[in-house]
Amino acid sequence: MTSIGGAASSGMVDWNLAVATATRLVRPGPDVSRDEARAVVAELRRHARSAEEHVRGFTNLGTPETHDTPLLVVDRPGWVRANVAGFRELLKPLLDKMQERRGTSPGNVVMGAVGGKVTGVELGMLLSFLASRVLGQYETFAPATRDLPAGDNGGGRLLLVAPNIVHVERELDVEPHDFRLWVTLHEETHRTQFTAVPWLRDHLEGEIQAFLAETDVDPTTVLERVREAAQSLVGGRPEGEEGDEGRSLVEIVQTPAQREILGRLTAVMSLLEGHADYVMDGVGPEVVPSVAEIREKFQQRRAKGASRLDMALRKLLGLDAKLRQYRDGERFVRAVVDEVGMEGFNRVWTSPNTLPTKAEIGKPADWITRVHRKPEA
C-alpha cells in the first residue's frame, strides 16, 4: 500500500491504517461491466468540461485560465486516499502541537503509537461511511502526490465519485446522462468559486486553522469534554442544564472561541453550497431536460436519509447541518440575486469583509444594506 505523504504511520494518527481500514470496510460499488465503467468515466469528463463553460457563463466568474486544478474521476477507495491526504495536510499543525505536548519519553512514544492506531481505525471507519455517499467534491486543501495531482497554485482538485453517481441515478430511477451532467454542474460551481476568487482558499484555511488552534491539546481535558458530550447525547445530563439536542457531537465539544469561528465558517459554507445549488438550478433547465424530476427526487432523498441508522449518524457527525446549509444558502443567494442581480451578488466575492455573516444568511436584506447601500448622512 502506498504511504500517504511519507512517514504516514508515525505521530498522533496512523494515516496508512486509516486508508486500509476505510478501503476494507467500504461497501462495494454498483455492479457495472468494465466497458460500462469506462463509458461512465469518459462521460463525466465530458460533462465536467461543458459544465465549466455553463457555470462560468451563468455566474460571470472566472476565465478558462483560472481553472488550473485537475479533474479526477475516482472510485470509493480513491476518494478515501484523496481525503486522507487532505486531512493530513490540514490537521498537521494541530497534530504537531499535540505531539509536542505529549513529549518523547519512551512511555509516551509507546502510548502515542497505540493511540495513533486507534485514531487511524476510527478515522477509517468514518471515511468508509462517507465514501459511499459523496457524489463529488472540490478538495480545497489537497496536496499533490504521485497518484493524486493537484493545482499548481495552492493545491485543489475536483473529484467525481463514479460508482456513487451511478448508484444514486439507479436508486432515483432518473435519466443517467442528465443526472451526471446535473451533478457536475454543482461540483464545477465549487471549483469556479475557489479558482475565480484567489483569496477564498487562504481565508477559509485561516479560519479552520484558528478553529484548530483553539482546540484543547491536553488529552485529559479532551476526554472529559467528549465524555460530557456523550452523556448529553444519551440523556445523562444533570436535570436543569441547558439541552444540546440540537447540536452535533462536533459542536458540543467546542470552546466559546471555537463557536464564534464556527459561526463564520457556517456562513461561508452555507454561501458556497447554496450558490452551487442556485447555479445548478439556474443552468439546469437549459441543458438538463429532466432537471425538474431529478431535483424533486434528489431533494426527497436528501430529506429522508437512507435509514434510521443513517439519520442518526448524520446527526452525530453534524451532516444534518450541511443539509441546512444547502437550503439556507440557496435562499440567501436567490434573494440577493432577485434584488440586486448577479453582478450585485458577486460583490460577495470582493473580500472577506463582504462575505455574509451567519445572521445575514438568514436575513439577506441585511447583507444588501451593509454591502450595497451607504448609510444616510
C-alpha positions in Angstrom: 0.0 0.0 0.0 1.3 3.5 -0.9 2.1 5.7 2.1 0.1 8.9 2.4 2.7 11.6 2.3 5.8 9.9 3.6 6.0 8.7 7.2 2.3 8.4 7.5 2.3 5.8 10.3 4.0 8.0 12.9 2.6 10.6 15.2 -0.9 11.0 16.5 -2.8 9.4 13.6 -1.8 6.3 11.7 -2.8 7.6 8.3 -2.0 4.4 6.4 -4.1 2.4 8.8 -7.0 4.9 8.2 -6.8 4.2 4.5 -6.5 0.4 5.0 -9.5 0.4 7.4 -11.7 2.5 5.1 -11.0 0.6 2.0 -11.6 -2.7 3.8 -14.9 -1.6 5.2 -16.4 0.5 2.4 -19.3 -1.1 0.6 -18.7 -2.3 -3.0 -20.0 -0.1 -5.7 -22.9 -0.9 -8.1 -22.5 -3.8 -10.5 -21.2 -2.5 -13.8 -19.1 -4.1 -16.5 -15.6 -2.8 -17.4 -16.9 -1.2 -20.6 -19.7 0.5 -18.7 -17.3 1.8 -16.2 -15.1 3.3 -18.9 -18.1 4.9 -20.5 -19.2 6.5 -17.3 -15.7 7.9 -16.6 -15.5 9.3 -20.2 -18.9 10.9 -19.9 -18.2 12.5 -16.6 -15.1 14.1 -18.0 -17.1 15.4 -21.0 -19.8 16.8 -18.7 -17.2 18.5 -16.5 -15.8 20.4 -19.5 -19.2 21.5 -20.6 -20.3 22.3 -17.1 -17.3 24.6 -16.6 -18.5 26.7 -19.6 -22.1 26.8 -18.4 -21.2 27.8 -14.8 -18.8 30.5 -16.0 -21.4 31.9 -18.3 -24.1 31.9 -15.7 -22.1 33.3 -12.8 -19.7 35.7 -14.7 -16.9 34.3 -12.6 -13.5 33.2 -13.7 -11.8 32.6 -17.1 -10.5 29.4 -18.7 -7.1 30.3 -17.5 -8.2 30.3 -13.8 -9.2 26.6 -14.0 -5.7 25.2 -13.2 -7.0 22.4 -11.0 -7.3 18.8 -12.2 -10.4 16.7 -12.5 -10.2 13.2 -11.1 -12.9 10.6 -11.6 -12.3 8.2 -8.8 -13.8 5.1 -7.2 -14.6 4.8 -3.4 -11.0 3.8 -2.3 -9.7 6.7 -4.5 -11.9 9.1 -2.7 -10.6 7.8 0.6 -7.0 8.2 -0.3 -7.6 11.7 -1.6 -9.3 12.8 1.6 -6.8 11.2 3.9 -4.1 13.2 2.1 -6.2 16.4 2.6 -6.9 15.7 6.3 -3.2 15.0 6.9 -2.3 18.4 5.4 -5.0 20.4 7.1 -4.5 18.8 10.6 -0.7 18.8 10.6 -0.3 22.0 12.7 -2.7 20.7 15.4 -1.2 17.2 15.5 2.3 18.5 15.7 1.2 20.7 18.6 -0.4 17.7 20.4 2.7 15.5 19.7 5.0 18.2 21.2 2.7 18.4 24.3 2.8 14.7 24.7 6.6 14.6 24.8 9.2 12.0 23.7 9.7 9.8 26.7 9.6 6.0 25.9 6.2 5.5 27.7 4.7 8.4 25.8 6.1 7.2 22.5 4.5 3.8 23.0 1.2 5.2 24.1 1.3 7.6 21.1 1.8 4.7 18.7 -1.1 2.8 20.2 -3.3 5.9 20.2 -2.3 6.7 16.6 -3.5 3.3 15.5 -6.8 3.6 17.4 -7.4 7.0 15.8 -6.4 5.7 12.4 -9.0 2.9 12.7 -11.7 5.4 13.9 -11.0 7.8 11.0 -11.1 4.9 8.6 -14.5 3.8 9.9 -15.8 7.4 9.4 -14.4 7.6 5.9 -15.9 4.2 5.0 -19.3 5.6 5.9 -18.8 8.8 3.8 -17.1 7.1 0.8 -20.3 5.5 -0.4 -22.3 8.7 -0.1 -20.3 11.5 -1.6 -21.1 12.2 -5.3 -18.4 14.8 -5.9 -16.1 17.2 -4.1 -13.8 20.1 -4.7 -10.8 19.3 -2.5 -9.7 22.7 -1.4 -6.6 21.9 0.6 -5.4 18.9 -1.5 -1.6 18.4 -1.6 -0.2 17.0 -4.8 1.1 13.4 -4.6 2.4 10.9 -7.1 -1.0 9.3 -7.6 -3.2 12.4 -6.9 -2.3 15.5 -8.8 -3.4 19.0 -7.6 -3.4 22.5 -8.9 -0.2 24.4 -9.3 -1.3 27.5 -7.4 -2.1 26.4 -3.8 -3.5 22.9 -4.5 -7.0 21.9 -5.1 -8.6 19.2 -7.3 -12.1 18.2 -8.3 -13.2 14.7 -7.5 -16.2 12.9 -9.1 -17.0 9.6 -7.4 -18.2 7.5 -10.4 -19.7 4.5 -8.5 -21.7 6.7 -6.2 -23.1 8.7 -9.1 -24.2 5.5 -10.8 -25.7 4.1 -7.6 -27.8 7.2 -7.0 -29.0 7.6 -10.6 -30.2 4.0 -10.4 -31.8 4.4 -6.9 -33.7 7.5 -8.1 -34.6 5.9 -11.4 -33.6 9.1 -13.4 -32.1 9.6 -16.8 -28.4 8.8 -16.3 -26.9 11.2 -18.8 -29.0 14.1 -17.4 -28.1 13.2 -13.8 -24.4 13.0 -14.5 -24.4 16.5 -16.0 -26.6 17.8 -13.2 -24.1 16.6 -10.6 -21.1 18.1 -12.4 -22.8 21.5 -12.6 -22.8 21.6 -8.8 -19.3 20.4 -8.3 -17.9 22.7 -11.1 -19.5 25.6 -9.3 -17.3 24.9 -6.3 -14.2 24.7 -8.5 -15.2 28.0 -10.1 -15.7 29.6 -6.6 -12.2 28.8 -5.5 -10.3 29.3 -8.8 -12.0 32.6 -9.6 -11.7 34.1 -6.1 -8.0 33.9 -5.2 -8.3 34.9 -1.6 -11.1 32.4 -0.7 -8.9 29.4 -0.1 -6.4 31.2 2.2 -9.3 32.8 4.1 -11.0 29.5 4.7 -7.8 27.8 5.7 -7.1 30.6 8.1 -10.4 30.2 9.8 -10.0 26.4 10.1 -6.5 26.8 11.5 -7.8 29.3 14.0 -10.5 26.9 15.0 -8.0 24.1 15.4 -5.6 26.3 17.4 -8.3 26.8 20.0 -8.6 23.0 20.5 -7.6 21.7 23.9 -4.4 19.7 23.4 -4.4 18.3 26.9 -5.7 14.7 26.4 -7.4 14.7 29.9 -9.4 17.8 29.0 -10.4 16.5 25.6 -11.5 13.2 27.0 -13.5 14.9 29.7 -15.3 17.1 27.2 -16.0 14.2 24.9 -17.4 12.3 27.9 -19.7 15.2 28.7 -20.8 15.3 25.1 -21.6 11.6 25.1 -23.6 12.0 28.3 -25.7 14.8 26.7 -26.4 12.6 23.7 -27.7 9.7 25.8 -29.7 11.8 28.2 -27.2 11.6 31.1 -27.2 15.4 31.6 -28.0 16.7 35.1 -31.5 17.9 35.4 -32.0 21.6 34.8 -28.9 22.0 32.5 -29.4 23.5 29.1 -30.0 20.8 26.4 -27.7 20.0 23.5 -30.2 18.0 21.5 -30.0 20.5 18.6 -26.2 20.2 18.2 -23.9 17.6 16.9 -21.1 15.9 18.8 -18.6 18.0 16.8 -20.3 21.2 18.0 -20.8 20.1 21.6 -17.0 19.7 22.3 -16.2 23.3 21.2 -14.9 26.2 23.3 -16.7 29.6 23.1 -14.0 30.9 20.8 -14.4 28.0 18.5 -18.2 28.5 18.4 -17.5 32.1 17.1 -15.3 30.8 14.4 -17.7 28.0 13.6 -20.4 30.7 13.1 -18.3 32.4 10.4 -17.4 29.0 8.8 -21.0 28.0 8.8 -21.9 31.2 6.9 -19.2 30.7 4.3 -20.1 27.1 3.8 -23.8 28.0 3.5 -22.9 30.6 0.9 -20.8 28.1 -1.1 -23.3 25.3 -1.0 -26.3 27.5 -1.6 -24.6 29.2 -4.5 -23.8 25.8 -6.1 -27.4 24.7 -5.7 -28.6 28.0 -7.2 -26.3 27.8 -10.2 -27.3 24.1 -10.7 -31.0 25.1 -10.8 -30.3 28.2 -12.9 -28.3 26.4 -15.6 -30.2 23.1 -15.4 -33.4 23.9 -17.3 -31.5 24.9 -20.4 -29.1 21.9 -20.5 -30.7 19.1 -18.4 -34.0 18.1 -20.0 -35.3 16.1 -16.9 -33.9 18.6 -14.3 -37.3 19.0 -12.6 -37.7 15.3 -12.0 -34.1 14.9 -10.8 -34.3 17.9 -8.4 -37.6 16.6 -6.8 -36.3 13.1 -6.3 -32.9 14.2 -5.1 -34.5 16.6 -2.6 -36.7 13.8 -1.2 -33.6 11.6 -0.9 -31.7 14.4 1.0 -34.6 15.0 3.4 -35.3 11.4 4.4 -31.9 9.8 4.5 -31.3 6.2 3.7 -32.3 4.7 7.0 -32.7 5.3 10.7 -29.0 4.5 11.3 -28.0 6.8 8.5 -30.0 9.6 10.0 -28.5 9.0 13.5 -25.0 9.1 12.0 -25.8 12.3 10.1 -26.9 13.9 13.4 -23.9 12.7 15.4 -21.4 13.8 12.7 -23.1 17.1 12.0 -24.1 16.2 8.5 -27.7 17.4 9.1 -26.2 20.8 9.4 -24.8 20.5 5.9 -28.3 19.9 4.6 -29.5 23.1 6.2 -26.6 24.9 4.6 -27.8 23.9 1.1 -31.3 25.2 1.9 -30.4 28.4 3.8 -27.6 29.3 1.5 -29.7 28.8 -1.7 -32.4 31.1 -0.2 -29.8 33.8 0.5 -28.4 33.7 -3.0 -31.8 33.7 -4.6 -33.0 36.6 -2.5 -29.9 38.7 -3.2 -29.8 38.0 -7.0 -33.6 38.8 -7.2 -32.9 42.2 -5.5 -29.5 43.3 -7.0 -28.8 41.0 -9.9 -25.9 38.6 -10.5 -23.3 41.3 -10.6 -24.6 42.8 -7.4 -24.5 39.3 -5.8 -20.9 38.8 -7.0 -19.8 41.6 -4.7 -19.9 38.9 -2.1 -16.5 37.7 -3.5 -14.8 41.1 -3.1 -13.1 40.4 0.2 -13.6 38.5 3.5 -15.4 41.7 4.7 -18.2 41.2 2.1 -18.9 37.6 3.0 -22.3 37.3 4.7 -22.4 36.7 8.4 -24.3 33.7 9.9 -27.2 36.1 10.8 -27.2 37.6 7.3 -27.6 34.2 5.7 -31.0 34.2 7.3 -31.6 37.9 6.5 -30.3 38.6 3.0 -31.7 42.2 3.2 -29.3 43.0 6.0 -26.3 41.9 3.8 -27.7 44.0 0.9 -28.0 47.0 3.2 -24.5 46.6 4.6 -22.7 45.9 1.3 -24.7 47.9 -1.3 -26.3 50.8 0.5 -24.3 53.5 2.2 -25.9 54.9 5.4 -27.6 58.2 5.0 -25.6 61.2 6.2 
